Amino acid sequence: MKKINDIFALKALFFIVAFSIGLWTIRIPTIRDQIHTDYLGIGYLMITFAIGSIIAMLSANYVLSKISSKNMLIYISFVNWIVWLPVPFVNNLQTFMFIAFLFGSCFGFFEICINLQATKIETREKKSMMSGFHAFWSLGVLVGAFLTSLFLQWEISILANILIYVIIMLPINIFFCFKLTEDQKTSGEGKKNIFFIWPILMVLLVIISMANILTEGSVDSWGALYMKDFIKVTGFQIGIATISFNIFMFLGRIYSDSFRDKFGVYTLLILSMFISIVSLVTLINFDTILSSILGFALLGLGASSIVPMAYSLSAKMKGVDSGVGITIISIAVYGTFVGTPGIVGLVANSYGINYIFAPILIIFILLLIPIKIFKNEFKL
């Protein structure tokens, strides 16, 4: 019964943490107007979020040597939901950047702790499970975005929206944290920090993860603005980008573990890259409701398995501590936001918000070259 409980509890935590992302993605236009900023200002918020995440991740291995990942999740869960409370009252970019930094710090610790817990369970069960856990992350973003879109359609204020979510989700979040198992002591083998010469597979996983997270980040941070400013919709339809993206990301993650076990990592990776390329071409060149639904759906499907696969492989890499492997991928994922949000905001301001997907498209096409060259590294 304990084994069932910790698996279910971890899926619930992936869902709950991501639920707040759904709130953020749909309320970005509201927040933009509230703090009187533009695309570039939103980019600055993403940068401060990323800096907070990276600082947390760099310190995570040390912190987790003193505090268990279970206890850390309890503390961070409380802080994360409480930090939402002042959001409706902030009316300038500088103050919101500080709040974004706090959110980033919380999510940095979340990423390490929940993926470390997932790796332990995956190792114990002796089968691929990481994408299945991350499916509940996608489901959380989807449900959070859907409900927040309804609140937006019904013209419910951001203050009421946040209060309802915090009152309901905070106690549920803490409850499931207590259902997790305590960390087991490791043998002491493997690299204990990120500063060493990485195996070629680790390098490839980092590069691919960085490229892939650009798609997720673009939808989470810019999808609502894309729908409002490029597709020209209002109310509930603003949430279509996030909703369609996460429906298909959820479906992709539900089935990708079994696909990976049957056909292998390389085949799954190539298929994911191809689908992502088609979706990006669609989003750049077409401006209808139907094209946006199709484009974001395909993008969600293409992006669904890459980051979970990277977490799983990095945590099991010979000679590397599982926590270090997860930290490397997490820093790569969030570190991507340090250099890109401002650039993305500049691209949106200069050429139009649909063109934020153009650099991502180029990167994906170029990545096919090293993936093909080092094909054998993925035959695990």
N, C-alpha and C positions, 0 to 999 in steps of 0.2 A: 504493500500500500504506500509506503514511503516513496518508492521509486516513481509510482504514478503521480504522487502529489508534487514532487519537485519538477517533473516534466511539465505538468499542467501549470504549476505556479510560474515557471520560467516563460512559458508561452504567454501567460497573462501579463507578465511584466514587459515583455516585448511589445505587447498590444498597448498597455497603458502609457508607457513612455512615448510611443509613437503617436498616441492619441493627441497629446499636447502639440505635436508637430502639425497635426491636422488643423488645430486651432490657429496656429501661427500662419500656415500657408494661406488660409482663406482670409484672415484678417490683415494681411500685409497692405492691401490698398487702404484699409481703414487707418492703420498705423501710419502709413505714408502721409495721409492727409492730416492726421492728428499732430504729427511732429513737423509738418510743413517742409518736406524734403522731396527729392526726385529719385530717379533710378540710381544715380551715383551714391546718394545718401543711403539707400537700401543696401548697396554694395558695401559701404563702410560698416553697416550693422553686421553683415555676414563676415567681414574681416575680424571684427572684435569677437564675434561668436567663435570663429576658428581659433583665434589666439588663446581664448579661454580654454577651449577644448585641448589644444596641443599642450599647454602648460599642465593641465590635469593629467593628460596621458603620460607625459614625461615623468611626472611624479608618482604615477599609479603603482609602478612596480615596488617602489619604496614603501608607499602607503599600505599596499596590500601585504607587505611583509610584517606590518604591525597590526593591521585590522583585516578581518576576513572580508571577502567580497560580499558575503551576505550582510554583514553589519554596515559595510560601506553603502550598499544599496538602500538600506533603511534610512541612513542619514541624508543621502543625496536626494532620495525621493521626497523627503519632507521639505528640503530647501527648494527643490525645483518647483513644486506647486505653490509654495509661499511667495516665491519671487514673482509669480504672475499677478499677485494682488495689486501692486502699484502701477502696473502697465497702463490702465485706462487714464491715469492722472498725469502721465508724462507728456509734455508738449514741446520738447526740443530734442534734437538729434544727439547732443552730447550726453544727456542723461540716459537716453535709451541705449546708447553704445555701452554704457556701464552695465545696464541690465542685460544686454546681449552677451557681455563678457561673463556674467554670472550664469546665464543659461548655458553658454558654451562650456564652462567649467563643469557644470552638472552633467551635461551630455558626454563630456570626455570621460568622466568616471563611469557613467552608465555603460558606455561602449565597451570599456575594458571588462567591467564586472559581469555584465550579462553574457558577453561572448566567452569569457572564461568559464562561467557556469555551463554554457551550452557545450563547450569543448569537453568538459568533464563528463557530461551526460553522454555525448556522442561516443567518447572513448569507452565508457562503461557499457553502452549498448552495442558497441562493435558494428555500427552501420552509419551511413551518411544521414545526418539529421539537421545540419546547420541551416540549410535552405528552408526546412520546415519551421524552424524557430523564427527565422527572419520573415517567413510568410505572415506571421502574426504582427510583425512590425508594419508590414504593408497594410494589413487589415486594420491596424490601429490608426494609421494615417488616413485610410479610406473612411472609416467610421467617424473619426474626428472631423475630417473635411466635410463629409456629408451633413452631419449634424450642425456644424458651424455655418454651412451654406444655407440650411433651413433657417437658422437664427438670423442670418443676413437677409434672407427673403422676407422674413416676418418683421424685419426692422427692430430686432431686439438689440439693445446696446451692447457694446463690447464689455462694459462693466458687469451687466447682468450675466452675459455669456461666461465670463471668467469665474464669477462667483459660483454659478451653478456647477461648472466643471470641477473647481477646486473642492467644493463641499462634498461632491460625490466621489471623485477620483482619488483624492489624497488618502482617505482611510482604506479604500480598496487596495491601493498601491502598497501601503505599509503592511496590510494583511498578507498579501502574497509574498512579500519579502521574507516574512517569518517562516514561510513554508519551504524555503530553500534549504539545501544541505550546507553544512560548514565545509570550508576548504580542507582538502587533505594535504598533509605535508608531502613535498616532492623529494626526489632522491638526491637533489643537489646537482644533477648533471645538466649540461646544456648552458648556453650563453645566458647570462643574467641581466644584460643590458643591451641596448640597441646598437652600441658602438663596436662593431666587428665587421669583418669582411663577409658580406652576405653571399649565400649561394646564389647561383644564376636564377634558380626558380623563385627565390625570394624577390630578386630584382624585378623579374617579370611580373610577379603578383602585385608588387607595389605600383609599377607603371600602369598596368591594366586597371587596378582598383582606382587609381587617380583619375584615369580617363572615364571610367564608368560612373564615378560619383559626380562627375560634371553633369550627367544626365539627371540623376536624382536631385542634385542641388538646384539645377535649373528649373525643374518642375516645382519643387518645394518652395523655392524662393521667388521664382519669376512666373510660374504658371498662371496664377490669378491675374497678374498684370498683363500677361500675354492675352488672356481671354478678354479682359476689359478693354485694353487699348488696341489690340490688333484684330481680334474677332468681333469686337464692339458689342459685348453682351453685358447684362446687368443681373443683379440679384443672384438667384440660385445657379444660373448658368456660369457665373464666374468660377464656380467650383468644379466645372466639368473636367478641366485639365488634371487636377489632382485626383479626382474620383476615377476617371477612366484609366489613368496611369496606374493607380494603386490596385484597382480591380484585377488588371492583367498581371501586375507584379505579384500579387497574392497568388493567382492561379499558377503563374510560372514557378514560384517558389514551392508550392504544394507538390508539384510533379517533378521538379528538377533533381531532387535527391535520387529518385528511382531511375530517372533518365541518365544521370551521371554514373550510377552503379552499373547500368546496363551497357551504355555506349562509350563511357570514358570522359575524362575531363576535357581533352582536346576537342572532341566533336561538339560537346556542349558549348564550349567557348566560341568556336567558329560560328555556330548557329546563332548564338546570342549577338555576336558582333554584326552579322549580316542583317538580322532583324532590326537592330539599332540604327544601322546606316539607312535602311529604307524609311524608318520612322522620321529621322532627322531631315531627310530630303522633303518628306511630306509637310512637316511643320514649317519649314523655311518658305516653301513655295505656294502654299494654299491657305486661304483665309476664310473658310466656311466652318460652320459648326460641325458638319460631318467629317471634314478633313482633320479638324482638331481632335475629335473623338478618336478617329482612326490612328492619327499620328501619336497621340499620347498613349493609346492602348498598346500599340506596337512597341513604343519606347519602354513602357513598363514591362512588357514581356521580354524584350531583349536585355534589359538591365537587371532582371530579376535574380539571376543565379550567380553573377560574377563576384560580387563582394562576399556573399556567404561562402562561396567556394574558396575565395582567397583566405578568409578567416580560418576555415577548416584545414586547408593545406598548410598554412603558416604555423598553426598550433601543433601540427604533427610532424614538423620538419625535424629530421635527425640532427642532434647536436644543438638544438635551439629550445630554450625553455618556452613552454606553451604561452605563458603570460607575455614574454618578450615578442613572440611571433605575432600575437594579437595586437600588442602595442604598436609594432611596426606598421601593420596594415591600417590600424586606426589613425595613426599620425599621418600616414599617406592620404587617407580619406579626408580627414578634416584639414590637414595641411594644404590640400588643394585649394581650399577656400581662402587661404591667406593671400595668394597671388591673383586669384581669378575674379572675386566679386566686383572689385573696383573696375577691372578691365571689362567685365560683362556689362556693368552699368554704363561704362563709357561707350561700348558698342551699341547698347540700346538707345542711348541718347543721340548718338551720331548717325546710326543707320536704320534704327527701328528695332523694336523688341523681338521680332521674328528672327533677326540675324544673330541673336545670342547663340543660336544652335549651329551656326556656320563653322566656328572654330572647333566645336566638338565633333562635327562631321569629318573635318579634315584630320583630326587626331585619330579617330576611329579607323579611317582608311589607312593611314600610315602605320597603325599598330598591327595591321594584318601581316606586315613584313616580318618583324621579330617573332611573332607568334608562329609563323610558318617556318622560319629558320630554326627556332628552338622547339620544334614540335615534340621531340622525344622527351623533353623535360616534363611534359604534361602527361606522359604515359605512366601513371602511378597505379 
